Amino acid sequence: MNDTPQPAPLAGLRVLDLATLFAGPLSATMLGDFGAEVIKVEHPRKPDPSRGHGPSKDGVGLWWKLLGRNKKTITLDLSSPGGREVLLKLAAGADVIVENFRPGTLEKWGLGWEELSAANPRLVLARVTGFGQTGPYAHRPGFGTLAEAMSGFAAITGEPDGPPTLPPFGLADSIAALSTAYAVMTALAGRDRTGQGQVVDMAIIEPMLTVLGPQPIWYDQLGYLQPRTGNRSANNAPRNTYRTADGRWLAVSTSAQSIAERVLRLVGRPDFLDEPWFATGAGRARHADELDEAVGGWIARHDHDEVVRAFEEAQAAAAPIYDVRDVMADEQYRALGSITEVEDDELGTVKMQNVLFRLSRTPGAIKWAGRRHGADTDEVLGELGLSAEEIEALREKGAL
C-alpha cells in the first residue's frame, strides 16, 4: 500500500452550516471531519444554542466544542438585506448548504431554492426539519423527541407494564445527522453526473422510522404490533442485563443459536439444549423466565471479571454495562482511538469522540474544536472580496 499522505477525501468541498440544534449541524460536522471546509453561520446576536446547551467550563459550552469542531465560524443576520447579499455570495462558491429553519423561512428572506440555485446551479441544499417540507405537519416546530415519539420508538421502549420511554440523549437527531450526511453525498454524486445540484428534504421522523426495522410490514401483513419487552427480545433469549456478585452489570445476547448453546453450557444448564423449544430464537423467547433464572443466577454468583473471562473463553457474547468513565478507560476503545485529544485555545486539551470511521488511505481528522462565536467572519468575508471598510459597514448595520 502507498503510504504517501493523501488529501482528505472531501477536501475542496465547501459547506455552509446555517443550522442549529442538532441534526443539521452534526451532519456538517461529519463532513468537516473528512476534509470539507465547513463555515458555520450564526446570528450575530443569537449564537447557536448548542453553545449554551448542557454543562460548561469557565463559561465555555462543552457540547459546542464537539459539535463545532472543524468549522470556521462567522456571524450573519440572514434576515437583513446585507446578510442576504453576503449569503448569496457565499452560496455562489459553496457546494452544500445545510439549514433547519421552518419551511418557508428562507423563502421569506429571499433565500429560497430559486434564489440559491440561481446563484449556484451546482449547489446542494440540505433542508432538515422535524416533519419535512410538505404535508399537514410541515410548519410545526420539530425536535428529535417528537420523532422518537411519533416513529414508534418510544412505544416499544421500556418495561411491559411501564410507560413508553424516551432516550436520555439526542437519538433521533443523531440518526438524522447520519442520514443527512449520506443524503448530501448521494446528491453530490448525482451532481457529478448531471452538473446540477438539488434539494435534500430530510424529515427527522423518517430516519428514526427506518432504523426501527420491519414494523410497518409486520403490521401490514399480520396486523402485528411489537410490544414493549424491556431488555428482553421477542426474537431470542436469553437476552437481558444481569448483575454480578460484586454489584456490576453485564448484557448478554444470544441472537445466534450457537451462542445460546454456549451460554447455557457455560452456566451449567446443558439440559435446556434438549428441549424442542430451545431450537429457535422465538421458542427460547417464550421461555425467557426460565433462561433468565439460569443465566442470571449463575452470573449473580460470580464477580464481574470472572464472568467476562468465562464468557470470552466460551466464545459467548457478553459485555459490561459501561458509563462514560468505563468507555474512556477501555482497552478496545483505546486501540481503536475512539476517544481523541484536541488542542483548544479556550480550554487547553479536550477529549472527545474521534471521527466516525477509519479510512485506510484518506483518513479523517479533527483540526480544531468548536471556535469562538464569529471567530472567522473577517477572514471568510475578506476571501469573498469584501474590503475591511465594507465588513465594518455591515457590522455597524447589524448584518454581522
ZIMOUR-V960583 format. One record per residue. RES is the residue in one letter. BURIAL is b if it has 24 or more other ideal C-beta (glycine too) atoms within 12 Angstrom, else e. Layout:
RES & BURIAL
RES & BURIAL
This chain:
M & e
N & e
D & e
T & e
P & e
Q & e
P & e
A & b
P & b
L & b
A & e
G & e
L & b
R & b
V & b
L & b
D & b
L & b
A & b
T & b
L & b
F & b
A & b
G & b
P & b
L & b
S & b
A & b
T & b
M & b
L & b
G & b
D & b
F & b
G & b
A & b
E & b
V & b
I & b
K & b
V & b
E & b
H & b
P & b
R & e
K & e
P & b
D & b
P & e
S & b
R & b
G & e
H & b
G & e
P & e
S & e
K & e
D & e
G & e
V & b
G & b
L & b
W & b
W & b
K & b
L & b
L & b
G & b
R & b
N & b
K & b
K & b
T & b
I & b
T & b
L & b
D & b
L & b
S & e
S & b
P & e
G & b
G & b
R & b
E & b
V & b
L & b
L & b
K & b
L & b
A & b
A & b
G & b
A & b
D & b
V & b
I & b
V & b
E & b
N & b
F & b
R & e
P & b
G & e
T & e
L & b
E & e
K & e
W & b
G & e
L & b
G & b
W & b
E & e
E & b
L & b
S & b
A & e
A & b
N & b
P & e
R & b
L & b
V & b
L & b
A & b
R & b
V & b
T & b
G & b
F & b
G & b
Q & b
T & e
G & e
P & e
Y & e
A & e
H & e
R & e
P & e
G & b
F & b
G & b
T & b
L & b
A & b
E & b
A & b
M & b
S & b
G & b
F & b
A & b
A & b
I & b
T & b
G & e
E & e
P & e
D & e
G & e
P & e
P & e
T & e
L & b
P & e
P & e
F & e
G & b
L & b
A & b
D & b
S & b
I & b
A & b
A & b
L & b
S & b
T & b
A & b
Y & e
A & b
V & b
M & b
T & e
A & b
L & b
A & e
G & e
R & b
D & e
R & e
T & e
G & e
Q & e
G & b
Q & b
V & b
V & b
D & b
M & b
A & b
I & b
I & b
E & b
P & b
M & b
L & b
T & b
V & e
L & b
G & e
P & e
Q & b
P & e
I & e
W & e
Y & e
D & e
Q & e
L & e
G & e
Y & e
L & e
Q & b
P & e
R & e
T & b
G & e
N & b
R & b
S & b
A & b
N & b
N & b
A & b
P & b
R & b
N & b
T & e
Y & b
R & b
T & b
A & e
D & e
G & e
R & b
W & b
L & b
A & b
V & b
S & b
T & b
S & e
A & e
Q & e
S & e
I & b
A & b
E & b
R & b
V & b
L & b
R & b
L & b
V & b
G & e
R & b
P & e
D & e
F & b
L & e
D & e
E & e
P & e
W & e
F & b
A & e
T & e
G & b
A & e
G & e
R & b
A & b
R & e
H & b
A & b
D & e
E & b
L & b
D & b
E & e
A & b
V & b
G & b
G & e
W & b
I & b
A & b
R & e
H & b
D & e
H & b
D & e
E & e
V & b
V & b
R & e
A & b
F & b
E & e
E & e
A & b
Q & e
A & b
A & b
A & b
A & e
P & b
I & e
Y & e
D & e
V & e
R & e
D & e
V & e
M & e
A & e
D & e
E & e
Q & e
Y & e
R & e
A & e
L & e
G & e
S & e
I & b
T & b
E & e
V & b
E & e
D & b
D & e
E & b
L & b
G & e
T & e
V & b
K & b
M & b
Q & b
N & e
V & b
L & b
F & e
R & e
L & e
S & e
R & e
T & e
P & e
G & b
A & b
I & b
K & b
W & b
A & b
G & b
R & b
R & b
H & b
G & b
A & b
D & b
T & b
D & b
E & e
V & b
L & b
G & e
E & e
L & b
G & e
L & b
S & e
A & e
E & e
E & e
I & b
E & e
A & e
L & b
R & b
E & e
K & e
G & e
A & b
L & b
